[in-house]
Amino acid sequence: MAEKPERGDDHLDPAVRRVVWTVLVGGMAVLFDTTIVAVGIRTLATELDVSLSTIQWVSTSYLLALGVAVPLVGWAQRVLGGRRLWMLALAVFLAGSILCSLSWDAGSLIAFRTVQGLGGGMLMPLMTTMVMQAARGQNLGKLAATIGLPIALGPIVGPVIGGLILHNLHWSWMFWVNVPFCVVGLVLAGRFLPRDAAPRMLPLDVVGLLLLAPGLVGLLFGLSNVSKDGGFGRTDVWLPAAAGVVLVSGFCLWALPRGRRALVDIRLLRHKPLWTSSALMFLSGFGLFGAMFLLPLYFLELRGHDVLGAALLLIPQGVGALLSRLVLSRFIDRVGPRWISLASFLVAALATVPFAVAGAQTSQWWLGGVLLVRGLGLGSALIPLMAHAFSGLAHDDVPDASIVSRLLQQLGGSFGTAVLATVLASGTTHAVTLADGAVAFDHAFWWAVGFTGLAVVLSFLLPAHRAQEPGATPEPPRTAARSLSRR
């Protein structure tokens, strides 16, 4: 057994470092895939000779598969073990990627994207779970900065890769590019991830699954349709979303008295670090990731760039996100999450304002500098939240906490994108001139600024000081779980 680091030593244990880089390699395939495919939707519609509304199901089917897979991760990990589940999920994602590359029409591509989504939906929360469990409360900030790197870079680097592929290669290479990540990830997992105990039989909360999975699918499906004509007033928006709210609410009522026997132990939200961080992660979907929906459209529709040009113009934001993580990883475990979160959201908000006031003559160099600064805020905003969410949690509580935080972040991103898409659509529907379209974008960017500003205010809910000394062994919450089970 590796020795614990001395007090004040913020270097990662070599075994933990191996786990981190092993799951990052596999996780990057999932994180880049989503954004790479997003930029290729129009190309796919043309190449496969179908309408844009039909090919949109390539993204929608993937998103809905996530809603089914994510809630199952905690139970599946307890049954199979983290290593086995990781390799199974990565193999499913690999198979889905190869099948997508070989698709012969839109229907087959949509079906195979569902397979991809099932694998990807398991990989994302499991990536956080395995790293946090391996760390056992040590250097959570540095770990959050490391595993959060592809999460920040995915929406920025993905479109660049997608644009380059579509500009120079066949569309199928959007999926072939995942294969090396998956193959190398499987090899590394077989070698470096800790061995699991023998599989065990545990009862599945079938009622909880039948409530939560279709509830999430309804919410995600409804929100994915908001960008179409009619916005929130569309039947295929409010009806599935309303059904989703009812089902998720029903799951909460079902799960609360069952605790650990439920599909997801939502009682962990009584653990203050988890609920405050998760609430801010939800809100970050509005200001941070909702704006990521606006920026490519801004360069495409107002600035007249093609897909590759728009993607390349977003590179400064990726550079900023990378720099923020390199800097923060050196000291994040020595300060409290409040001030880092507050400063990050404030920088992101201020760096969004120039896009709300930019005109046709605004210098591209100026906007590039603004994107670099925005990347600094975007890249560092979620790091303290991820680290704080898991502080004080027991080893066995981490899987459910990962699911809760991941779902709230996913729903926040979907809901934020839906709101900003509605604001943008309401202004562009009746736009006659380019100036009218510019006003619509201005309004949407101001909404993004406002939501990010609200996150600045809510950052005061986070502690101003770090909760534990580096090297201290956290009290396993069973502070959050065992104490709850006694109630």
N, C-alpha and C positions, 0 to 999 in steps of 0.2 A: 504493500500500500504506500502510495506517495505521501511524503511528509507534508503537513500543512505549511503554508508560507508563514514566515515570521510576521509579527505585527508590523504593519506599515509597508510590507512588501507587496507591491501591486503587480508583480509579474505573474503571468498565468502559469499554472501547473502544466508541464508538457503533455500530460494525458488529456487535460481539458482542451489544450490548444489543438491536439489532434482531432478531437471530437468536433471542435468549432470548424476547422477547415474542411473536414470530411463532409459535414452537413451543408456547408456553404457551397461546395462544388455542385452537389445535387440540387440545392435550393435555387442556385442561379438559373438553372434551366427553366424552372417554373416562373421565376420573377421576370425574366427577359421574354419568355414566350408570350405572355399575356399582352405586353405592349408591342411586341413585334407584329403579332397578328392584327392588332388594332389598326395599325397604319396600312395594312394590306387589304382591308375590307373591300374597298372600291375595285382594286385590282382583281380580287377573287370573283367579284360579281361579273366583271367583264370577261375574265378568262373562262369561267364556268357557265357563262351565258344565262344568268339568273338575275332577278331584281335585287336591288339593294336591301329591301325588306326581308327577302328570303335569306340572303347571305349573312344578314345580321345575326341569324341564329347560330352562326359559327362562334360568335362571342357569347350569345345568350345561353346556348347549351352548356358551354364550359362553365359559365357563372352559376347556372342552376345545379350542375353536378357538384360544385363546391359546397352548395347549401346542403346537399345530402351527405357528403363525405366528412365535412368538418365535425359535426356533432358526434360521429362514431369514433373519433380518434382516441379519446380517453379510454373508452371501453376496450377497443381493439388493442391498445398498448398494454393494458392490464392483462389481457388474455395472451397475446403473442410475445410481448416484450418490445422495447423500443427499437432494438437493432433489426429484428425480424420485420417489424412493421415498416420501418424506414426502407429497407431493401425491397419489400413487397410493393410499397407505394411507388418507389422509384422505378421498379420494373414495369408497373402498370403505366406510369407516365411515359416511359421509354417505348412501350408497345403502342400506346396511343399516338406518340409522335411519329413513329414509323408508319403506322396505318394512315395517319393524316397525310404524310408525304406521298403515299401511294393512292390517295383518293381519286376516284374516276368521275365523280360528279358532286354536286352540292349536298345531296342527301347523305352520301357516304362520308363526306368531310364533317358534316354536322354530327353524325353518329360517332365518329372517331374522336371528335373534340370532346364529346361526353366522357369517353374513356379517359382522355387526358385529364379532364376536370376531376374525375374521381381520384386519380393518383395525385394530382396537384393539391386537391383539397385536403388530403391527408398529410402531405409533406410540409405545408406551411406552418400549422400549429405544432407539428411534431419537431420541426427544426428548432423552434424556441424551447420546447419542452426538454429536448435531449441536452441542449447546451446548459440550460439553467439547472437541470438535475445533476449534470456532471460537475458544475461549479460548486454546488452545495453552499450557496450564499456568499461565495468569495468573488470580489471584483465584478459585481453585476453590471456596473456602468461600462467598464471596458468591454465586457462581453456584449452588452446591448449595442455599443458602438460598432462592434465587429459584425455581428449577425444582422444588424440593421443596414449595413452598407449596401447590399444588393437591393434591399427594399427601397432605399432612396434612389439608387442609380437605375433601377429597372425602368421606371417611367421616363427616364431621360436618355439612357443609352439604348434601350430597346427600340425606340423609333428610329434612331440613327442606323442601327443594324438592319432593321426592317427596310428602311429607305435604300440602303446600299444593296441589299439583296434584290429588292424589286427593280432597282435601276439596272442591275447587271446580270441577274440570274433568274431562273424559273421560280414561280411562287412556291413550289414545293420545298425549296431550300429554307423557307421560314420555319419549317418543322425539322428538316434534317439537321439544322444547326443545334438542336437540343441533344442529339444523339451522343456526341462526344462527352458532354457534361454528364449525361446519365450513365454512360459506360464507365467513365473514370470514377464517378460517384459511387457506383456499385462496387468497384474494386477497392476503393478506399474504405467503404463501409465494412466490407468483409474483413478488412485487415485491422482497422483502428477502432471501430465502435465496440464498446464493452459487450461481452457475451451476455445473453439473456438466460434466465432460469428456464426450466422446462415449461412449455405452454400449459395453461390451466383453464379449466372451464368455469366461466363466470356467467351468471344470468344477464341477458341483455334486457334493458328497460324498453320493451317493445312499445308500450303505450307512449312513453316519452319520445321515442323515435318517430312514431306516427303523428305526434303533435309538432315536434320541433322541426324535423326535416321538411315536411310540406309547408310549414309556416315560414321558414327561411326562404324556401323556393318561391312562395307567393310574394314575399316582400321584395326579393331581388328581381323577380320577373316584372312585377309592377313598376319598380323604379327604373328598370332598363328600358321601359317603353315611354318614359316621360319626355324624351327628346323628340318624339314624333309629334305631328300636328295635333293640337288639342291639349297637350301637356297633362297635368294632373286630372283634367276633366274627362280623359279617355276612359272607356269602360275597362280596357285591358290594363289600365293603371290602377284605378281606385278599387276595382273589385278584387283582383288578386292580392293587392296590398292590404285591403281591409280584412280579407280572409286570413292573410298571414299574421296580422296583428292579433286576431282572435285566437289563432292556433298557438302562437308564441305565448300569449297571455295564459292560455290553458296549460301549456307546458310549465310555466312558472308556478301556477297553482298546484299542479301535479308534483313538481320536483321539490318544492320547499319542504314538505313534511318527510320526504324520503331521503334527503341528504345524499350520502354517498351511494345509495342504491339507485338514484336517478341517473339518467343518461349523462347529464352534466350537473355537478353539484353547485347550483347557483347560490347556495348559502355563503360561498366564498366572497360574494360581493359585500358581505358585512365586514370583510377585512378592508379597512380604510385605504391602504396603499393601492389595492387592486381596483376598488370602485372609482377612486379619484383619477387614477391613471387611465382607466378604461373610458371614463367619461370624456377626458380630454382627447383620447385617441379617436373617439367617435366624432368629437367636434373638429378635430384636425382634418377629418375627411372633407368638411365643408371648405375651409380656407386653404388648405394645402393641396389636397388631391383633386378637389373640385376645380381649382385654378389650373391644374395640369390638363384638364379637359379643355379649358379655354385657350391656353397658350398656343398649341399647334394650330387651332382654328384661326387664331388671330393672325399668325404668319401666313397661313394658306389663303384666307379669304380677304383680309384687308391689305396685306403686304404683297400678295400675288406670287408667293413662292410655291414651288412644287413640293411633293412630300419629302424628298431628300433634302432640299434646301431648308425647309421648316425644321426638320430633325437636326440638321447641323447647327442651326441657329440656337438650339436648346442646349448645345454642349456646354456653354459657360455655367449653366445651372448645375449640370453634372459635376463639373470641376469644383464648384463651390461646395456641393454636398460631400464630395470626397475630402476636400480640405478640412471641412468642419469635423468630420469623424477622425481624421488623423490628429487634429489638435485636441479634441475633446477626450479621446481615449487616454490621454496622458494624465488628466487630472479629474475626470468626472467622478471617480470614486472618493475624492477628497472633499467635495462640496455637495450641498444639498440640491435636490432637483428643482426647487422653486425658481431660483434665479436663472438657471440655464434654460428652463422651459419658458419662462417669461421673456427673457432676452431673445430666444430663438423665434418665438411667435411674433414678437414685436418687430424684429428684423424682417421676417417674412411678410408681415403686413405692410411695413413701410416700403419694401421693395416691390410690392404689388401695385402701389399707388401710381407710379409712373405709367403703367399700362392703362390705367383708368383715365389719364389725362393726356396721353400721347396723341399726337396728330400725324398726319400723313408725312410731314417733313421731319419728324423726330428722327434723330440720328440712330442708325442701326448699331453703331458702336456704343452709344449711350445705353441703349436697351440691352446690349450684350453685357455691359458692366453691371446693370441693374440685375440681370439674371444671375450673374456670378454672386452678387450679394444675397439674392433670394435663395440661391442654392445653399449658402452658408446657414441661413435660417431654417430652410427646409430639411437639410441634412442633420441638423442637431436638435430639432424640435422633439422628435420621437424618442431619442436616446434616453433622456432622464425618465420619460414615462415608462419605457420598457423595463428599465432597471428598477424603478420604484415599485412597479406593479408586482414584482416577484420577491420584494424584500420581506423577509420573515416568513415566507411560505415553506411548509414542509415538502419533502421530496415527493410524497404521494399526492400532494395538492397541486403540483405544478401542471400536470396535464389538463385538468379542468380549468385552471386559471389561464392557460394558453388558449384554450378554446374560447373562453369568455372574451378575453381581450382581442383575439383575432376576429371573432364574429362582430364585435362592436366596431372595430376599425373598418371591417369590410362594409358593414351597413352604413357607417358614417360616410365612407367614400362614395358609396352608391347613392345615398340620399343627398349628399352635397353636390355631386355631379348632376343629379336630377333637378335640384333647385336651380343651379346655375344654368343648366340647359333650358329650363323653363323661362328664366329671366331673359336669356339670350334670344330664345325663339319668339318671345312676345314682342321683342323689339325688331327682329329681322323679318318677321312674317309680312309686315306691311312696309318694309323698307323699299324705297324707290331709288335712292341714290347711294353711292358709297358712303357718303357722310351719314346717312341714316343708319347704315350698318355699323359704322364706327360708334355712334351713340349707343347702340344696343350693347356692343362690347364694353363700352365705358361703364354702363349700368351693371353689367355682370361682374366686372372686375371690382366695382365698389362693393357689391354684395360679398365677394370673396374677402375683401379687406375687412368688412364689418364682422364676418364670422371669425376671422383670424384675430381681430381685436377682442372679441368675446373670449377667445382662448387665452389671451393675455391676462384678462381679469381673473378667469378661473384658475390660472396658474398659482394664484395665491392660496389655493387649497392645499397645495403641495408643501411639504416641510421645508423650512429654510436651511436645515442642517442635515447632514447624512445621518441615517438612522443608527448605523453601527460602525464600530471601529473596523478598519480593514484587518482581516485576519480573524475577526471574532466569529465564533460559530453561532449562527442565528438560532433563535429558539424556533423549532419547527412549528408552524402554526398548525399545528394542531392547536396553536393559539387561535387559528381561524377555524380549524376543522374539528379537532377533538373537543375544544370547549363548546363548539356549537352542538356537537353530537350529545353532549351531556344535558343540553337544554330541553 
